[in-house]
Amino acid sequence: MDGMGAIDPGGLNAAPVRYSVETRWLHWGCAVLILAQFVLGELMHRVPRSLHGTLVSFHLSLGVLLAALFVTRIAWRVTGGRAIRFAARGTADRAAHAVHGVLYVAVGAEIALGYLARWSTGRPVVAFGVPIASPFGAFSQASHRLFGTLHDWLAWGIIILAAGHAAAAVYHARVLRDDVMRRMC
Protein backbone atom coordinates (compact mmCIF):
# COMPACT_ATOMS: atom_id res chain seq x y z
CA MET A 1 0.00 0.00 0.00
CA ASP A 2 1.16 3.52 -0.64
CA GLY A 3 0.62 6.48 1.68
CA MET A 4 -2.93 6.99 0.37
CA GLY A 5 -4.08 3.48 1.22
CA ALA A 6 -4.08 2.20 -2.36
CA ILE A 7 -2.54 -1.16 -3.18
CA ASP A 8 0.72 -1.11 -5.12
CA PRO A 9 0.74 -4.62 -6.65
CA GLY A 10 3.93 -4.24 -8.69
CA GLY A 11 5.86 -2.47 -5.97
CA LEU A 12 6.40 0.49 -8.31
CA ASN A 13 6.33 2.95 -5.43
CA ALA A 14 8.66 0.91 -3.23
CA ALA A 15 11.73 2.77 -2.03
CA PRO A 16 14.88 1.84 -3.98
CA VAL A 17 17.46 -0.10 -2.00
CA ARG A 18 20.63 0.64 -4.03
CA TYR A 19 22.40 3.65 -5.39
CA SER A 20 22.61 3.94 -9.17
CA VAL A 21 25.32 2.10 -11.07
CA GLU A 22 27.00 5.41 -11.86
CA THR A 23 27.04 6.45 -8.21
CA ARG A 24 28.52 3.11 -7.18
CA TRP A 25 31.21 3.28 -9.88
CA LEU A 26 32.14 6.80 -8.82
CA HIS A 27 32.29 5.75 -5.14
CA TRP A 28 34.41 2.64 -5.68
CA GLY A 29 36.58 4.27 -8.34
CA CYS A 30 37.48 7.08 -5.95
CA ALA A 31 38.03 4.60 -3.12
CA VAL A 32 40.44 2.46 -5.17
CA LEU A 33 42.34 5.49 -6.47
CA ILE A 34 42.62 7.02 -2.99
CA LEU A 35 44.02 3.78 -1.61
CA ALA A 36 46.44 3.43 -4.55
CA GLN A 37 47.55 7.04 -4.11
CA PHE A 38 48.18 6.51 -0.42
CA VAL A 39 50.25 3.38 -1.02
CA LEU A 40 52.25 5.06 -3.80
CA GLY A 41 52.78 8.16 -1.66
CA GLU A 42 54.14 6.07 1.18
CA LEU A 43 56.30 3.90 -1.09
CA MET A 44 57.85 6.58 -3.28
CA HIS A 45 60.09 7.88 -0.50
CA ARG A 46 61.08 4.41 0.66
CA VAL A 47 62.24 2.80 -2.58
CA PRO A 48 65.66 2.92 -4.23
CA ARG A 49 66.36 6.18 -6.07
CA SER A 50 66.15 4.32 -9.39
CA LEU A 51 62.42 3.61 -8.78
CA HIS A 52 61.52 6.94 -7.16
CA GLY A 53 60.89 8.84 -10.42
CA THR A 54 58.67 6.09 -11.80
CA LEU A 55 56.53 6.00 -8.65
CA VAL A 56 56.26 9.81 -8.58
CA SER A 57 55.16 9.79 -12.23
CA PHE A 58 52.57 7.10 -11.52
CA HIS A 59 51.39 8.99 -8.39
CA LEU A 60 50.96 12.21 -10.38
CA SER A 61 49.11 10.46 -13.21
CA LEU A 62 46.72 8.68 -10.85
CA GLY A 63 46.30 11.95 -8.94
CA VAL A 64 45.06 13.70 -12.07
CA LEU A 65 42.75 10.76 -12.78
CA LEU A 66 41.46 10.94 -9.19
CA ALA A 67 40.92 14.70 -9.52
CA ALA A 68 38.86 14.20 -12.69
CA LEU A 69 36.83 11.40 -11.11
CA PHE A 70 36.34 13.44 -7.92
CA VAL A 71 35.09 16.49 -9.87
CA THR A 72 32.74 14.18 -11.79
CA ARG A 73 31.52 12.72 -8.50
CA ILE A 74 30.88 16.19 -7.04
CA ALA A 75 29.00 17.25 -10.18
CA TRP A 76 27.00 14.01 -10.09
CA ARG A 77 26.12 14.56 -6.43
CA VAL A 78 25.24 18.26 -6.81
CA THR A 79 23.02 17.66 -9.83
CA GLY A 80 21.29 14.76 -8.08
CA GLY A 81 22.41 12.20 -10.64
CA ARG A 82 20.26 9.15 -10.16
CA ALA A 83 21.37 8.77 -6.57
CA ILE A 84 19.03 7.80 -3.80
CA ARG A 85 18.63 10.15 -0.89
CA PHE A 86 18.24 7.96 2.18
CA ALA A 87 16.61 9.85 5.03
CA ALA A 88 18.66 10.37 8.18
CA ARG A 89 16.71 8.61 10.91
CA GLY A 90 18.93 8.94 13.93
CA THR A 91 22.24 10.00 15.34
CA ALA A 92 24.15 7.24 13.53
CA ASP A 93 22.69 8.30 10.15
CA ARG A 94 23.56 11.95 10.83
CA ALA A 95 27.09 10.89 11.85
CA ALA A 96 27.43 8.89 8.62
CA HIS A 97 26.36 11.93 6.58
CA ALA A 98 28.86 14.08 8.50
CA VAL A 99 31.69 11.60 7.85
CA HIS A 100 30.86 11.62 4.14
CA GLY A 101 30.94 15.42 4.16
CA VAL A 102 34.31 15.47 5.92
CA LEU A 103 35.67 12.90 3.44
CA TYR A 104 34.53 15.04 0.49
CA VAL A 105 36.20 18.17 1.91
CA ALA A 106 39.36 16.27 2.89
CA VAL A 107 39.77 14.59 -0.50
CA GLY A 108 39.20 17.90 -2.30
CA ALA A 109 41.78 19.59 -0.07
CA GLU A 110 44.21 16.68 -0.53
CA ILE A 111 43.99 16.98 -4.31
CA ALA A 112 44.52 20.77 -4.16
CA LEU A 113 47.50 20.33 -1.79
CA GLY A 114 49.00 17.73 -4.14
CA TYR A 115 48.88 20.16 -7.06
CA LEU A 116 50.24 22.99 -4.90
CA ALA A 117 53.06 20.83 -3.53
CA ARG A 118 54.17 19.98 -7.06
CA TRP A 119 53.65 23.42 -8.56
CA SER A 120 55.35 25.16 -5.63
CA THR A 121 58.66 23.85 -6.98
CA GLY A 122 57.96 25.45 -10.38
CA ARG A 123 57.56 22.01 -11.99
CA PRO A 124 54.44 20.91 -13.89
CA VAL A 125 52.18 18.06 -12.86
CA VAL A 126 52.82 15.47 -15.56
CA ALA A 127 49.94 13.07 -16.06
CA PHE A 128 50.37 10.18 -18.49
CA GLY A 129 53.15 12.16 -20.20
CA VAL A 130 51.12 15.37 -20.55
CA PRO A 131 52.41 18.34 -18.53
CA ILE A 132 49.96 20.54 -16.63
CA ALA A 133 51.81 23.79 -16.08
CA SER A 134 51.46 25.75 -12.88
CA PRO A 135 49.30 28.87 -13.07
CA PHE A 136 51.63 30.31 -10.38
CA GLY A 137 55.29 31.11 -10.20
CA ALA A 138 57.60 29.12 -7.97
CA PHE A 139 56.85 29.40 -4.25
CA SER A 140 59.31 29.67 -1.40
CA GLN A 141 60.95 26.52 -0.06
CA ALA A 142 58.99 27.01 3.19
CA SER A 143 55.70 27.06 1.26
CA HIS A 144 56.70 23.93 -0.63
CA ARG A 145 57.48 22.14 2.65
CA LEU A 146 54.18 23.31 4.16
CA PHE A 147 52.13 22.05 1.20
CA GLY A 148 53.99 18.74 1.22
CA THR A 149 53.62 18.26 4.97
CA LEU A 150 49.90 19.09 4.90
CA HIS A 151 49.45 16.76 1.92
CA ASP A 152 51.16 13.93 3.83
CA TRP A 153 49.26 14.45 7.09
CA LEU A 154 45.90 14.86 5.36
CA ALA A 155 46.50 11.62 3.44
CA TRP A 156 46.82 9.80 6.77
CA GLY A 157 43.68 11.53 8.06
CA ILE A 158 41.73 10.42 5.00
CA ILE A 159 42.95 6.83 5.34
CA ILE A 160 42.02 6.74 9.03
CA LEU A 161 38.57 8.21 8.34
CA ALA A 162 38.05 5.86 5.37
CA ALA A 163 39.07 2.89 7.53
CA GLY A 164 36.45 3.94 10.08
CA HIS A 165 33.93 4.27 7.26
CA ALA A 166 34.80 0.75 6.04
CA ALA A 167 34.63 -0.62 9.59
CA ALA A 168 31.15 0.88 9.99
CA ALA A 169 30.09 -0.78 6.72
CA VAL A 170 31.40 -4.14 7.93
CA TYR A 171 29.60 -3.62 11.25
CA HIS A 172 26.35 -3.01 9.38
CA ALA A 173 26.86 -6.08 7.21
CA ARG A 174 28.10 -8.53 9.86
CA VAL A 175 26.56 -7.37 13.15
CA LEU A 176 23.42 -5.40 12.34
CA ARG A 177 22.75 -7.40 9.17
CA ASP A 178 20.83 -4.51 7.67
CA ASP A 179 20.79 -3.40 4.03
CA VAL A 180 23.26 -0.52 4.35
CA MET A 181 26.07 -2.40 2.53
CA ARG A 182 23.69 -3.41 -0.23
CA ARG A 183 23.18 0.26 -1.14
CA MET A 184 26.72 0.65 -2.44
CA CYS A 185 27.55 -2.89 -3.64
Beta strands, then each sheet from edge to edge (+ up, - down):
strand 1: 125-127
strand 2: 130-132
sheet 1: 1+ 2-
end
